[in-house]
Amino acid sequence: MPIVSMFYGIIVRMYADDHNPPHMHVEYQGAKAVYSLEGDVLSGELPRKQHRLVAAWAAIHEDELKASWEVCHAGEQPMRIDPLR
C-alpha cells in the first residue's frame, strides 16, 4: 500500500482499490486506524496525541488528500503529501 506521508512515527497510506467513502489508513507503533480525509476516525484507534496530530495534518491537507484519493482511484500512485512539521 503506497505511503502518502510520514511524520513523527505516523504512517499514512491509501489503497488504490479501496472502497468508498474516501479514507486513509494510519499506523503508529502497531496501533491502526482508518480516518476520513477530513480527519475523523472511521475505525480503529491511535494514542490521543497521535490522533490529534493526524487530525491537524488532515485539516491542513484536506484538498491534497482528496486529490490524492482521486489520482489513486484512477489507477495511479497516490500523491505524496508534506509531513506535519
Secondary structure as GFF3:
##gff-version 3
##sequence-region A 1 85
A	DSSP	beta_strand	3	7	.	.	.	ID=ss1
A	DSSP	beta_strand	10	13	.	.	.	ID=ss2
A	DSSP	beta_strand	23	28	.	.	.	ID=ss3
A	DSSP	beta_strand	31	36	.	.	.	ID=ss4
A	DSSP	beta_strand	41	44	.	.	.	ID=ss5
A	DSSP	alpha_helix	48	60	.	.	.	ID=ss6
A	DSSP	alpha_helix	62	73	.	.	.	ID=ss7
###
